Amino acid sequence: MKYLFSLLFLLPVLCSNGKDLCRKIIRTTDNTTGALTLKSPDLVNITVIKQFRQSDTFFALLLHFSDINPHFESSGARIVFEDGSELMDESVRVKCVQEQSLLVGGRMSGAASSGKYILQGFFRITDQHAASFMFKKIKRVELHTAFRLISTREAENVIGYVSCLR
């Protein structure tokens, strides 16, 4: 009986947190193609995106972070969950752009390349593994050989946003 009372007390709190996340979903429509895009706010390393196009629906995690090594012409992504399970997709193309720095003052004013590279890749969420993203916390994401550890808060937000968009 004590557990039932606790569950009844906590359930509205848990549900309201999910609803709050769903309210933060950003909605845009492409005027040219008519595609409707729903996306979470940018988290530290992950953004959840669902796009409805005329011919299909695209549902993915946009993995984004920086690295000190270049990863031009590379591919492959891996998601490692807190329970040790993982999902891999070798077909993920990694976009790599060298970060620009702005130098101001003196004769050398202008843009210069920094020692960091911005990496991005879309990890598709398919029907086969959607439940993993809805119920498991992500611990680590990898693009090519670069990786980032994911905080508990970000992992919980990803679960919430994937659940909202599913």
N, C-alpha and C positions, 0 to 999 in steps of 0.2 A: 504494500500500500504506500509505503514511504517513497519507493522509486516511482510509482505512478504519479504521486503528487509532484515530485521533482521534475518529471517529464512534462507534466501539464504546465508547470511554472516556466520551464526553459523553452518549450516549443514556440511560444509567441516571440520570444527574444531571438531565437535562431531564424525564424521565418522573417522577422522584420529586417534582420541584417541582409538577407538575400534580396528582399524587395528594395532595400536602399541601394544595393549594387545595381539592380536592374534599372533603377531610375537614372543611373549615371551613364547608361549606354548612349553613345553618340550616333545619331542617324544622319546620313547624307545621301543625296540622290545625284547621280551624274546626269547633267542636262543633255549631254550628247548621246549616251548609250541607254539611259534610263535605268542603269544599275542602281540598286538600293544597297547601301553599305551600312552595317551596324557594327560598331566596335567599342571595346572597352576604352576607358582612358588609358593612356600609356602608363604601364607599370615600369618598374626599374629595368627589367630585362625581357618582358613579355607583354604583348598586346593581343587580345582575343578579337578576331575579325570574322564576320559572316557577311558574305556578299551574294545578293540575289541578282543573277544576270538572266537575260532572255533564254539562254540555252541550258544553264545549269546553276548550281549553288556552290559557292566556295566557302568552306569553313576551315579556319586554320589559326594556329598560334604564330604570330610574327615574333621571332626571336631576334633580339637586337642588343648588342653590347660592343665594347671596344676591345682591342687587343694590340699588343706592341709588335706583333708579327704580321706581315702581309698574307692574305689568303685569296689572292687573285686566282680566277679560273678554278675554284675549288667547289666541292659539293659534299653533302652528307650532314645529317643532323641526328642527334640522339637525345632522348628525354629519359632521365633516370628518376624514378619515384622513390619516396621515402621507404617503401617496403622492399626495395632492392630490385623490383621489376623494371624493365626498360623497354622503350620503343625506339626503333631505328628506321631511318628513311635515307637511303643513299642517294635518292634522286633530288633531294633538296639542294637547289643551287644557292650558293653563298654569295651575296653581293658584298663586295669589299671596296671601300672608298677611303682614301687617306684623308684624315682630318686636317682641316686648314686652320692656321693660327693667324691672327691679325697683328702685324707689327706696326706700332705707331711711334712717330717721332724721328727726327734726324733724316739722314739721306736714305735710310733703308726702309722707309715706310712702305707698307703693302702687305699682301698675303704671302704666307710661307707654309710649307708642309710641316706638320708636326710629326712626332714619332709614333702616333697612334693611328689605328685603322678601325673604321666603323664597319661592323659586320651585321648583316641582316639575312634572314632566311625564313621562308614560310613552311611550317610543319603542318601538313593537312590533318584535320580531324575527320576520320572516316567513321562510318557506322560501326565497324568492327572494334574500334578502340575508343569510342566516345565516352563510354562508361569509366574508363581509366582516368580521363581528365575531369570527370564529374565527381569522382569519389576518392581519388588518390592525390596526395600532395606531391608536387614536383620538388625534387631535391636539387637537381642539377640539369642544366641544358648545355648542349654542345653544338657548335657549328664547325665543321671540318675538325681540326684538332684543338680549337679554342673552346674554353668552357667557362661557365659561371655557376656558382652556387646560388640557389634561390632561397630567400628568406621565408620563414614560416608564414609571415603576413602576406607576402606576394603569392605564395603557393595557395593560401586560402582564398585570396581574391581571384586567382585563376579559376579555381573550382567554382566560385560563385558566378563569374562572368560566363564560363562555358555552360553552366546550368541555365543561366538566363537566356542565352542565345540558342540553346539546343532546341 
